[in-house]
Amino acid sequence: MPGIAYLNGHFLPLEEAKISIEDRGVQFGDGVYEVIRVYHGVPFRLHDHFLRFERSAQAISLPCPLSNTEWEALIREGIARNHCDEGKVYIQVTRGVAPRDHCFPDSVCPTLMMTFRNMAEVDVSLQWQGVHAITLPDLRWARCSVKSLNLLPNILAKQAANEAGAFEAILVKDGLVTEGATSNVCLVKQGGIVTPFLSDQLLSGVTRAIVLELARKHGIAVEERAVREEELSQADELFLVGTTIEVLPVTQLNGVPVGVRMPGAVVQEIGEAFRHCVRSETG
């Protein structure tokens, strides 16, 4: 099924959803977004995504057009309309349509859009074989904690990784690891998990928070701190976390094997704990 859209109060086929050329999301990237994973027809950790969405909107002085209750009702309706058993929901709100001017327009209505798409589960072979990654300079703006529409540096990094035959680009600023182009980054040292602490330099990942919570419950030490670039290649294990990829081991970095070339015991334990968490919360 190709998917459906919701645009400013109406559900419609995805290919029929159109917005104005003067929408500020198109002209300036003036908006915020969220991506929510659907398992067994149930949106996973919906309210965690809402909280992050609200923080991002407040950070750019963008009014949220709906309450959380209204958002949830529409999302569940869209999932049902699209018969979405395994899939993802994309939410985007822009400041609205107005003649092009850098300053905020007066009396403009935000543009609200969502898409509902089916998607396959994470390839099990990737979870057991791991993926390749490269490191690149982090060229993004100084407010990466805001999930804004301004993703061109992420796109360029992801494309560079693709051209290098890698799955992800891990970004580095001033010698310190921030995050992946589309993921958060964790490494394992002496049986414990180390990950960059939250700051304006990286996104507060919903999956990241779940993984750290599960690790602590399983008695795995967790350290959130500055991570130097060279620690990546020295790690016993390295893995990525994100809404659509879940928990994904990295077994090669910049063409050099990480650890013992295979997903290690910690990432396997955390991956299984995450999958159990999903099953318990979504049935």
N, C-alpha and C positions, 0 to 999 in steps of 0.2 A: 504494500500500500504506500503511495507516494507521500502521504501526510496531509494534514490540514493546518489552517491558520486561524488565528483570531486577531481581528484588527478593528480597534476602536468600536467595540460593542457588537461585532458580528463574527460568527464562525463561517468560514468559506474554504473552498478548495485552495490548496497552497499556491497553485499557479495563477489564481485570480486575485491574490492579495497584492495591492499596489499602494505606494505612498507617494506624496508630492515630491517633486524635484527640489522644492524649497524646505523640505523637512530638515531641521537642524542636525538630526542624526546623520543625514547624507552630506550636508554642507560642512559640518564641523566635528562630527563624532560626538555631538553634545547629547549624551545619554548614558544609560547604564544597562546592564544585562545580568541574567543568571541562567545557568543550565542545571536542570534537575533530572536525575536519573529515575526511570520507572522500572520497577521489578514486579512481575506478576500483576500488572495493572495498578500498582500502588506507587505513588510518588515517595521517594526515599528521603527522609530527613527534611521534609518540606519547610518546617518552621525555621530550621537552621539557615536554609537558603533565604527565607524571607528576611531574617535578621540582617544578613549580610547585604541583601538588596537595599534595605532601608538605610543602612550605614553608607552605602555607596551613593544613594540618591541624596541624602542629607549633606554629604561631603561636597556635592556640586550644586547645592541649593535647588534641587529638582523635586517638586512636590509629587508624592506618590498618589496616583489617581484612584487607587482602590485600597480598601482595608485588607488585612490579611485574610479575613473570612471570605471576602468577595474574591480575592485571588484564588484561594483554595477551591471555592466552588467552581470557578471557571476552569481551573486546571483539571479538576476531576471530571468535569463535563467534557473537556477536550480529549482527555485520555479515553473516555468511554466512546465518544464519537469516532475516534480514530481506531477503536478496537486495539489499543496500544497495550500489549502484554509486556513486552520488553522494549523499552524505548527511552526517549529523552524529550524533555520539554524545554524550549528556549523562550525566555521572557526578555523583552526589550522595551524600555520606555525612553523616549527622547523628549526634548523640551517642546517640540511641536513644530508647526509650519509657520514661517514668517519670512519676510524679505531678508535677504542675506545682510546681516550686520553682526559684528562681534559681540556687542552688548546684548544682555537678555532682553527679549521683546516684552512689551506690556500686553497683558490680557491674552495670552496664548494658551491653547489647550494642549497638554502633553499627548504625544502619539503613543498608543499602547498596542503592542503586538506580541503574539506568541506563535510558535510553531510546535507541532506535535508530530514526531517521527518515530517509526519503529527502528530498532537497531539490534544487531546481534550482540550476544554476550561477549565479554572479553575472551579472545582466543586462548584456550587453555594451554596451547603449546607455548605461547609467549610467557605465561606464568611459570612454566617449568623450564623453559630454555633461556628466558631472559631476553633483553633487547640491548641494542647498541646505542650509545649516546656520545655527543661531542660537547666540548665547552666553547662558549663564545662570550665576547664582551657584552655586558648588559647595557644597551643603549636606550632604554626606556625612560619615561619621565619620572619625576621624583615622588609620585603618588600612586605607586603600583598597588597599594592596599585598596584603592578604589577600582571596582570592576567596571571600568568605563569602556566605551566603544572604540577607544583609540588603540588599536591592536597592530598597527603596521610593523613596529619593531618585533613583535612576537611572530608575525607572519614571516618576516624576513629570516628570523632565526630558525623557525620551523622548516622553511624552504631550504636553508643552508644544510640543516640536518638531513633532510630528505635527499639532497644532492650528494651528500657524503655517505649515503647508505645507512644512516642512523635513524632511530625512532624519535629521539628528542635532543634538543639543545639545552644544556644546563648553563645558565647565565651567571656571569661573574662580574662584580663591580668593585673596583679598587682592591682586588685580590681576595674578595670575600664572595662566597656563593650566595646568591639570592634565591632563585627558583628555576624551574624549567620554563620553556616557552609556553607550555600548556599544562604544567604540573607543579606540585611541590616536590622537594628533594629530601630524602633521608639517607643517612649512612649508618653502618653498624661498626662499632669499635669495641672489642673486648666484651661482646655479648649485649651491649647496650645501644640504644638508638640515639643518634645525634642529628639535630636538624636546625637550620637557621631560625633564630628567634623572630617573632612577629615584629614588623616595623612597617614604615611606609614603603620599604623596598620590595615587599612581596605581599601576595594575596593571602588572606586568612582562609585557607582551604577547608571546606567542610569535611572532606575525606581525611585531610591531615589531622584535624581535631579528633575524629573518630579513631584513627590509627594510634595516635598518642594515648588516648583514653584506654583503648584495648591493650596496648603494650603495658601500661601501668597495672591494669587488672591482671595481666598474665605474669606479673613480677619482673618485667623487663625494664631496666633502668632507662629513663628518658632524659636527655639533656638538650635544652633549647639555648643555643648560644651562637656567637659568630663562628662560621665555618670557613677556614682558609681553603683556597682552591686546591692546594696540594694534598689536602686531606681526602679528597675524592679518590685519587689514585692509590692512596695508602689504606683505604677502608677495607675491612674484611668483607663487607657486603654494601651494596648501593641499590637504592630503589626509588621509584617514582610513585606518587599517589595523586589521584584526581577523580573527579566525578565519573568520567566515562572510562577511565583505564583501571580504576580501583587501586590495587597494589601490584606494581609491576617491577620485577627485578631488572637491574642493569648489570650485564655480565661483561660488557666491554666499553671502555671509555677512551675516546680518541685513538681507537685501534689497538688498545692494550687491554688484556684481560683484567677484570676486577676480581680480587679474591682468588677463589679456586675455579674460576670460569663457569661456575654453576650457581644457581640461586641457593643461598645459604639457609641455615636452619631458622634464623630469626625471621627473615622475610617470608619463608614458607609458613611459619607459625602465625605471623601477623596476617598474611593473606587468607589463611583458613579462618582465623578469628573474624576477619572482616566479612567473609562470605557467610559465616554463621550469623553474624549480626544482621546482615541483610535478610537472611531467611527468617530470622526470629521476628523482625519488624515488618516484613511484607508478606509473610505466609508463603 
